Each structure stands twice: as structure tokens, then as C-alpha cells.
Amino acid sequence: MAGPLFSPAQGRRVGVMAAGFGTFINLYTTQAILVVLARDFGVSFARTGLTVTAPLAAVALVAPFVGSISDRLGRKRLIVGAGFLLALPTLLIAGAGHFPLLIALRFAQGLLLPFIFAITVAYIGDETSEAENIRLAGSYSIGTIIGGFCGRLIAGYAAALIGWRAGFVVLALLTAGAALIVALVLPRERHFRPQHGLRAALEGFALHIANPRLIATYAAGFAVLFSIVATFTYVNFLLAAPPYSLGPAALGNIFATYLVAIVSTPLATRLAVRMGRRVTLLVAATTGIAGLTLTLIGPLPAIVAGLALGVGGMFLEQVMAIGFVAQAAERAKSTAVGLYVTFYYIGGALGGILPGSLWRGFGWPGCVGLIIVVQLTMLAIALPFWRPPAGH
């Protein structure tokens, strides 16, 4: 039941926003301090990218099974439990004495994240109508935007002022605080119907893989996180090198471009309610591609403006996809979301790795070119299958 300060609808909005915040404040934290980690642990820049890839790979590994667990046990209690548990490896990172332990703890964070992300998205699909679904997905996305920004900003400023290890203590406290908010305000699920047995789970997987609307949505999720991770991993290497030579705090400031999406996401949800998901997805991808192209001009203000435009478009894609996946599933919705999360984070893991060879050969323009190809491919797959059913 929602807390006394919130109606059930308000509790859902605040609760899913806190869940998104608690997930993304941890996921990409190290992107702002890759240069610092390379120096402190005596490893190469390329190897520090494993601190981004490790949690993404763990999420992709676990996510398909999270859906089956949630379809049996419910939604809210798993979200809350995972949120509190997530604070533990976050805190332990502050004391990591060698690089392999840091990677192991980042991997442990990734094992817990799907129990927040995937189940929250399933909750949104279960508990809302079409219009409210889009709005609630927008609230969740705003939480992820604020979390992603705060995680990187705190890490960057902590590295510059008090040490990156102290920053992870702060992040652990904020993670536990987000879990507490979810526990207090998110209403318990009303429309959840448990599904039992391995056979039901396997039938759900087969059903989802045969659903072209879901496959198109999985492609959209893949493209979103591939693009975000590739952009904000390799732009750090660009801006840390001459002629920009930005330090960790300044690199943390770059992630303020995330905040543009706080304004653009509510506007996009209104557009989607009026014009449909397909039109909004096309607008989002076009905006993202335009922003990435702008970063190629060279001056730092143009890069910052391009990143702001690009991340705005990418988060609009995320809103459209996460709000649609549970609706496109015919049943076993949490399992469908688990598969979405798997494709989403496989995209993120590859976004941290595949641009590396292009970075070495062609620099930032090569990375931008690859991201644009991924975005265009996503549109070619998603737009034909996101048409409303006949008679809808």
C-alpha cells in the first residue's frame, strides 16, 4: 500500500523512479573515472573498460532467469530486496585492493541489477493502461537518467576531491536510500498472477522468441544501450586527451548532458500518447543521430551540445521500448522483460567493446559511424513491427 503522503498512482510514479535511480546510479559509475582507475591500479585504458563491461555482462547472463523467478514470486518484494543487497558490493568496491577484485565486485553488482530493472518494467506493464503505461515508463526513465548522471558526477568529483573510494561509500548509501523509498511508497502489485513450473517458463520463452513485435522491441533495447555505452565510454578518452585534457571532475560534468532527457522525456511521452510509438521512435533516433554528428565538429561546446542532443534521443527510444515490451508479450510478461533486459545489456556490453578497434584505427569519428549504423539498423527492424494490431 502506498504511503500516506501519496495516492497509489503517485506512489507508483515515485516508486518506479526510485527503482530506476537505484539501478543506474551504480551501472555506469566508473565511466567518469576510467583514467583514474588506470593510474591507481596500473592497468591500460582499454582494460579499465572492463569495469563498465563486467556489470553489463552479468546482467545479460542473469536477466532471462529473473523473469521466471518473478513470474513465480511476485514483483515488489524482489525489487526491494535486490535494492538493499545491491548496496553491499557497492560499499565493498571502496575497499577493493586489486583490479581483479574490483571487476568481480562490479560483476556482483550486475547480478543484482536485473532484479530491479526487469521486474520494475514488468510491474509497469502489469499495473497500467496504455496511456498510463507510457507515463509511468517515462517516470522510470527519469529515475534512470538522474541515477546515471549522479553516479558519474559523484564518482568524478569524489576522485578529484576526496578519492574515488569515498565516492563509492556515498553511492552505497544512496542505493540503500532508493531501496527504502521503493519499500515505503510503491504499491504492491494488484494484477500479478503467478506462474509455476519449468514448463511454463520454457513455453514463455518460445512464445516470446516467435513474437515479431517483441523481437523488434529487443532490437530497440539493444541499440539504445549499445549507443549510450559506446558514446559515453569513448568520448571520455577523446576529452581526456589533448587538446581538451579534461580531468575527472570535468569529465563528470560532461554527464550533465543526461539532464536534458529529464525535460525531453515528458515531452516525448505526450507525443507518444498522441502520435504513437513508431513516430516517436523515429523522431528519437533522428535526434540522436543528429546529436552524434554534431560532436564531430571539434570545439568542446559543440561536443557537449551534440552529447545533450544525442542522449535526449537515446532516452526517448528507451521510454518507447520499455513501455511496450510487457504489452507486446501475450503472457509471462516478466519473462518477456527478462529477455528484453538480456538483449539490452548485451547491447551495452558490446557497446563497450566493439568500438575499441575503430577507436584505435579511426578515433572518435569511427565510433560515431558505428553507432549511427546500429541506430539505422534498429529503425529498419522496429518500425515495421511496431504497427498497432489490426482494429486497434
C-alpha positions as CSV (number, residue, x, y, z in Angstrom):
1,M,0.0,0.0,0.0
2,A,1.3,3.4,-0.8
3,G,2.5,5.7,2.0
4,P,0.1,8.3,3.5
5,L,1.8,11.1,1.5
6,F,1.0,9.5,-1.8
7,S,-2.0,8.2,-3.7
8,P,-1.5,4.8,-5.3
9,A,-0.8,6.5,-8.7
10,Q,1.7,8.9,-7.1
11,G,3.3,6.0,-5.2
12,R,3.8,4.1,-8.4
13,R,5.4,7.1,-10.1
14,V,7.8,7.8,-7.2
15,G,8.5,4.1,-6.6
16,V,9.5,3.3,-10.1
17,M,11.5,6.5,-10.3
18,A,13.4,5.4,-7.2
19,A,14.0,2.0,-8.7
20,G,15.4,3.4,-11.8
21,F,17.6,5.7,-9.8
22,G,19.0,2.9,-7.7
23,T,19.8,0.8,-10.8
24,F,21.6,3.4,-12.9
25,I,23.4,5.2,-10.1
26,N,25.6,2.1,-10.0
27,L,25.7,0.8,-13.6
28,Y,28.0,3.3,-15.3
29,T,29.7,4.9,-12.4
30,T,33.2,4.0,-13.5
31,Q,32.9,5.7,-16.9
32,A,33.8,9.1,-15.3
33,I,37.0,7.7,-13.6
34,L,38.5,5.3,-16.1
35,V,41.7,7.4,-16.3
36,V,42.0,7.5,-12.5
37,L,41.4,3.7,-12.2
38,A,44.1,3.0,-14.9
39,R,46.6,5.1,-12.9
40,D,45.7,3.7,-9.5
41,F,45.7,0.0,-10.5
42,G,48.4,0.2,-13.1
43,V,46.3,-1.1,-16.0
44,S,45.7,0.2,-19.5
45,F,42.8,2.4,-20.5
46,A,41.4,-0.5,-22.6
47,R,41.4,-2.8,-19.6
48,T,39.6,-0.3,-17.4
49,G,36.7,-0.6,-19.8
50,L,36.1,-4.0,-18.1
51,T,34.7,-2.1,-15.1
52,V,31.9,-1.0,-17.5
53,T,31.5,-4.3,-19.3
54,A,31.5,-6.6,-16.3
55,P,28.2,-5.5,-14.8
56,L,26.6,-5.4,-18.2
57,A,27.7,-8.9,-19.0
58,A,26.4,-10.1,-15.6
59,V,23.0,-8.5,-16.2
60,A,22.8,-10.2,-19.7
61,L,23.7,-13.5,-18.1
62,V,21.1,-13.4,-15.3
63,A,18.2,-11.5,-16.8
64,P,16.4,-14.4,-18.6
65,F,16.1,-16.3,-15.3
66,V,14.9,-13.2,-13.4
67,G,11.7,-13.2,-15.3
68,S,10.9,-16.8,-14.4
69,I,11.6,-16.1,-10.7
70,S,9.5,-13.0,-10.7
71,D,6.6,-14.7,-12.5
72,R,6.5,-17.2,-9.6
73,L,7.3,-15.0,-6.6
74,G,5.9,-11.5,-7.4
75,R,7.2,-8.1,-8.1
76,K,7.7,-5.6,-5.2
77,R,9.5,-7.7,-2.7
78,L,12.1,-8.8,-5.2
79,I,12.7,-5.2,-6.3
80,V,13.2,-4.1,-2.7
81,G,15.3,-7.0,-1.6
82,A,17.7,-6.6,-4.6
83,G,17.9,-2.9,-4.0
84,F,19.2,-3.4,-0.4
85,L,21.5,-6.2,-1.4
86,L,23.0,-4.0,-4.2
87,A,24.3,-1.6,-1.6
88,L,26.7,-4.3,-0.3
89,P,29.0,-4.8,-3.3
90,T,28.9,-1.1,-4.0
91,L,30.3,-0.5,-0.5
92,L,32.9,-3.2,-0.8
93,I,34.2,-1.6,-4.0
94,A,35.5,1.2,-1.8
95,G,38.0,-1.2,-0.3
96,A,39.0,-3.2,-3.4
97,G,42.7,-3.7,-3.2
98,H,43.4,-5.0,-6.6
99,F,41.9,-4.8,-10.1
100,P,40.5,-8.3,-10.4
101,L,38.6,-7.8,-7.2
102,L,37.2,-4.6,-8.5
103,I,36.0,-6.4,-11.6
104,A,34.5,-9.2,-9.5
105,L,32.5,-6.7,-7.4
106,R,31.3,-4.9,-10.5
107,F,30.1,-8.2,-11.8
108,A,28.3,-8.9,-8.5
109,Q,26.5,-5.6,-8.9
110,G,25.4,-6.7,-12.3
111,L,24.0,-9.9,-11.0
112,L,21.5,-8.0,-8.8
113,L,20.5,-5.2,-11.2
114,P,18.0,-7.3,-13.3
115,F,16.0,-7.9,-10.1
116,I,15.4,-4.2,-10.1
117,F,15.3,-3.2,-13.7
118,A,13.5,-6.2,-15.3
119,I,10.9,-6.6,-12.6
120,T,10.1,-2.9,-12.4
121,V,9.4,-2.9,-16.2
122,A,7.2,-6.0,-15.7
123,Y,5.4,-4.2,-12.9
124,I,4.7,-1.2,-15.2
125,G,3.3,-3.5,-17.8
126,D,1.1,-5.3,-15.4
127,E,-0.4,-2.4,-13.4
128,T,-1.2,0.2,-16.0
129,S,-3.4,1.0,-19.1
130,E,-1.9,2.1,-22.4
131,A,-1.7,5.9,-21.7
132,E,-0.6,5.4,-18.0
133,N,1.9,2.8,-19.2
134,I,3.7,5.4,-21.3
135,R,3.6,8.0,-18.5
136,L,4.9,5.5,-15.9
137,A,7.6,4.3,-18.2
138,G,8.6,8.0,-18.5
139,S,8.8,8.3,-14.7
140,Y,11.0,5.3,-14.6
141,S,13.2,6.6,-17.3
142,I,13.6,10.0,-15.5
143,G,14.8,8.0,-12.5
144,T,17.4,6.2,-14.6
145,I,18.5,9.5,-16.1
146,I,19.0,11.1,-12.7
147,G,20.7,8.0,-11.4
148,G,23.1,7.7,-14.3
149,F,24.0,11.4,-14.0
150,C,24.5,11.3,-10.3
151,G,26.6,8.1,-10.3
152,R,29.1,9.5,-12.8
153,L,29.1,13.0,-11.2
154,I,29.7,11.7,-7.7
155,A,32.5,9.4,-8.9
156,G,34.2,12.2,-10.9
157,Y,34.0,14.8,-8.1
158,A,35.0,12.3,-5.4
159,A,38.0,11.3,-7.5
160,A,39.1,14.9,-7.7
161,L,38.3,16.0,-4.2
162,I,38.3,13.1,-1.7
163,G,39.3,10.0,-3.6
164,W,37.2,7.7,-5.8
165,R,36.8,5.1,-2.9
166,A,35.0,7.6,-0.7
167,G,32.6,8.2,-3.7
168,F,31.5,4.5,-3.6
169,V,30.6,4.8,0.1
170,V,28.3,7.7,-0.9
171,L,26.9,5.6,-3.7
172,A,26.2,2.7,-1.4
173,L,24.2,4.9,1.0
174,L,22.2,6.4,-1.9
175,T,21.5,2.9,-3.2
176,A,20.1,1.8,0.1
177,G,18.1,5.0,0.3
178,A,16.5,4.4,-3.1
179,A,15.5,0.8,-2.0
180,L,13.9,2.3,1.2
181,I,11.8,4.7,-0.9
182,V,10.6,1.8,-3.1
183,A,9.7,-0.2,0.0
184,L,7.7,2.7,1.5
185,V,5.8,4.1,-1.4
186,L,5.4,1.6,-4.3
187,P,2.0,-0.1,-4.0
188,R,2.0,-3.9,-4.1
189,E,1.1,-5.4,-7.4
190,R,-2.6,-5.9,-8.0
191,H,-2.8,-7.7,-11.3
192,F,0.1,-10.2,-10.9
193,R,-0.9,-13.9,-11.5
194,P,1.9,-16.3,-10.5
195,Q,3.1,-18.9,-13.0
196,H,4.6,-22.1,-11.7
197,G,6.8,-24.8,-13.2
198,L,9.7,-25.0,-15.6
199,R,7.4,-26.0,-18.4
200,A,5.5,-22.7,-18.2
201,A,8.8,-20.7,-18.2
202,L,10.1,-22.6,-21.3
203,E,6.8,-22.2,-23.1
204,G,7.0,-18.5,-22.3
205,F,10.5,-18.2,-23.8
206,A,9.4,-20.0,-27.0
207,L,6.3,-17.8,-27.3
208,H,8.4,-14.6,-26.9
209,I,11.0,-15.6,-29.5
210,A,8.3,-16.3,-32.0
211,N,6.7,-12.8,-31.4
212,P,8.0,-10.4,-34.1
213,R,6.8,-7.4,-32.1
214,L,8.9,-8.5,-29.1
215,I,11.9,-9.2,-31.3
216,A,11.6,-5.7,-32.8
217,T,11.5,-4.3,-29.2
218,Y,14.5,-6.3,-28.2
219,A,16.4,-4.8,-31.2
220,A,15.4,-1.4,-30.0
221,G,16.7,-2.1,-26.5
222,F,20.0,-3.5,-27.9
223,A,20.5,-0.3,-29.9
224,V,19.7,2.0,-27.0
225,L,22.3,0.7,-24.6
226,F,24.9,0.0,-27.3
227,S,24.7,3.6,-28.3
228,I,24.7,5.1,-24.8
229,V,27.7,2.9,-23.6
230,A,29.7,3.4,-26.8
231,T,29.1,7.2,-26.7
232,F,29.9,7.9,-23.1
233,T,32.8,5.4,-22.8
234,Y,34.8,6.6,-25.8
235,V,34.0,10.3,-25.5
236,N,35.9,10.1,-22.2
237,F,39.0,9.0,-24.0
238,L,38.5,11.8,-26.5
239,L,38.0,14.5,-23.9
240,A,40.8,13.3,-21.6
241,A,43.4,13.7,-24.3
242,P,44.7,16.9,-25.9
243,P,43.5,19.4,-26.9
244,Y,40.8,19.1,-24.3
245,S,42.7,17.4,-21.5
246,L,39.8,17.3,-19.1
247,G,40.3,15.9,-15.5
248,P,37.9,13.6,-13.7
249,A,35.7,16.3,-12.2
250,A,35.3,18.0,-15.6
251,L,34.5,14.6,-17.2
252,G,31.9,14.1,-14.5
253,N,30.4,17.4,-15.5
254,I,30.0,16.2,-19.1
255,F,27.4,13.8,-17.9
256,A,25.2,16.7,-17.0
257,T,24.1,16.3,-20.6
258,Y,21.9,13.5,-19.2
259,L,19.7,16.1,-17.6
260,V,18.4,17.2,-21.0
261,A,16.4,14.0,-21.1
262,I,14.6,15.0,-17.9
263,V,12.9,17.7,-20.0
264,S,12.6,15.8,-23.2
265,T,11.2,12.6,-21.8
266,P,7.9,14.1,-20.5
267,L,7.5,15.9,-23.9
268,A,8.1,12.6,-25.7
269,T,5.5,10.7,-23.6
270,R,2.9,13.3,-24.6
271,L,4.0,12.9,-28.2
272,A,3.7,9.1,-28.0
273,V,0.3,9.3,-26.4
274,R,-0.9,11.5,-29.3
275,M,1.1,10.2,-32.3
276,G,2.0,6.7,-31.4
277,R,5.3,4.9,-30.5
278,R,6.5,4.5,-34.1
279,V,6.5,8.2,-34.9
280,T,8.2,9.0,-31.5
281,L,10.8,6.3,-32.1
282,L,11.7,7.8,-35.5
283,V,11.9,11.3,-34.0
284,A,14.1,9.9,-31.2
285,A,16.5,8.1,-33.5
286,T,16.8,11.1,-35.8
287,T,17.5,13.4,-32.9
288,G,20.2,11.0,-31.5
289,I,21.9,10.7,-34.9
290,A,21.9,14.5,-35.4
291,G,23.5,15.0,-32.0
292,L,26.3,12.4,-32.6
293,T,27.0,14.1,-35.9
294,L,27.4,17.4,-34.1
295,T,30.1,16.0,-31.9
296,L,32.3,15.6,-34.9
297,I,32.7,19.4,-35.4
298,G,35.5,19.6,-32.9
299,P,35.1,22.5,-30.4
300,L,34.2,21.4,-26.9
301,P,30.8,23.4,-26.8
302,A,29.8,21.6,-30.0
303,I,30.7,18.2,-28.5
304,V,28.7,19.0,-25.3
305,A,25.7,20.2,-27.3
306,G,25.9,17.1,-29.5
307,L,26.0,14.8,-26.5
308,A,23.0,16.5,-25.0
309,L,21.0,16.1,-28.2
310,G,22.2,12.5,-28.7
311,V,21.4,11.3,-25.1
312,G,18.0,13.0,-25.3
313,G,17.2,11.0,-28.4
314,M,18.5,7.7,-27.0
315,F,16.5,8.0,-23.8
316,L,13.3,8.7,-25.8
317,E,14.0,5.4,-27.5
318,Q,14.3,3.7,-24.1
319,V,10.9,5.1,-23.0
320,M,9.2,3.8,-26.1
321,A,10.8,0.3,-25.8
322,I,10.4,-0.4,-22.0
323,G,6.8,0.8,-22.1
324,F,6.0,-1.6,-25.0
325,V,7.7,-4.8,-24.1
326,A,5.3,-6.0,-21.5
327,Q,2.3,-5.0,-23.6
328,A,3.6,-6.9,-26.7
329,A,4.0,-10.1,-24.6
330,E,0.9,-12.3,-24.8
331,R,1.7,-13.8,-21.4
332,A,4.6,-14.5,-19.0
333,K,5.3,-10.8,-19.1
334,S,8.2,-10.8,-16.7
335,T,10.0,-13.5,-18.7
336,A,9.5,-11.3,-21.8
337,V,11.0,-8.4,-19.9
338,G,13.9,-10.6,-18.8
339,L,14.7,-11.4,-22.4
340,Y,14.5,-7.6,-23.2
341,V,16.9,-6.9,-20.5
342,T,19.3,-9.6,-21.8
343,F,19.3,-8.0,-25.3
344,Y,19.5,-4.5,-23.8
345,Y,22.6,-5.4,-21.8
346,I,24.2,-7.5,-24.5
347,G,24.0,-4.3,-26.5
348,G,25.6,-2.4,-23.6
349,A,28.4,-4.9,-23.2
350,L,29.2,-4.8,-26.9
351,G,29.0,-1.0,-26.9
352,G,31.9,-1.0,-24.6
353,I,34.0,-3.5,-26.7
354,L,33.2,-3.3,-30.4
355,P,34.1,0.4,-30.9
356,G,37.6,-0.2,-29.5
357,S,39.1,-1.3,-32.8
358,L,37.5,1.6,-34.6
359,W,38.8,3.9,-31.9
360,R,42.4,2.7,-32.5
361,G,42.1,3.0,-36.2
362,F,39.8,5.9,-36.8
363,G,39.3,7.7,-33.4
364,W,36.1,9.2,-32.4
365,P,34.6,9.5,-35.9
366,G,34.9,5.7,-36.3
367,C,32.9,5.2,-33.1
368,V,30.2,7.7,-34.2
369,G,29.9,5.9,-37.5
370,L,29.3,2.6,-35.9
371,I,26.7,4.0,-33.5
372,I,24.8,5.5,-36.4
373,V,24.8,2.2,-38.3
374,V,23.4,0.5,-35.2
375,Q,20.6,3.1,-34.9
376,L,19.6,2.9,-38.5
377,T,19.5,-0.9,-38.3
378,M,17.3,-0.7,-35.3
379,L,14.8,1.5,-37.1
380,A,14.7,-0.9,-40.1
381,I,13.8,-3.7,-37.7
382,A,11.5,-2.0,-35.2
383,L,9.3,0.3,-37.4
384,P,7.6,-2.4,-39.5
385,F,6.7,-4.5,-36.4
386,W,5.6,-1.7,-34.1
387,R,2.4,-1.1,-36.1
388,P,-0.7,-1.4,-33.9
389,P,-2.7,-4.7,-34.4
390,A,-5.5,-4.5,-37.0
391,G,-8.6,-2.9,-35.5
392,H,-6.6,-1.4,-32.6
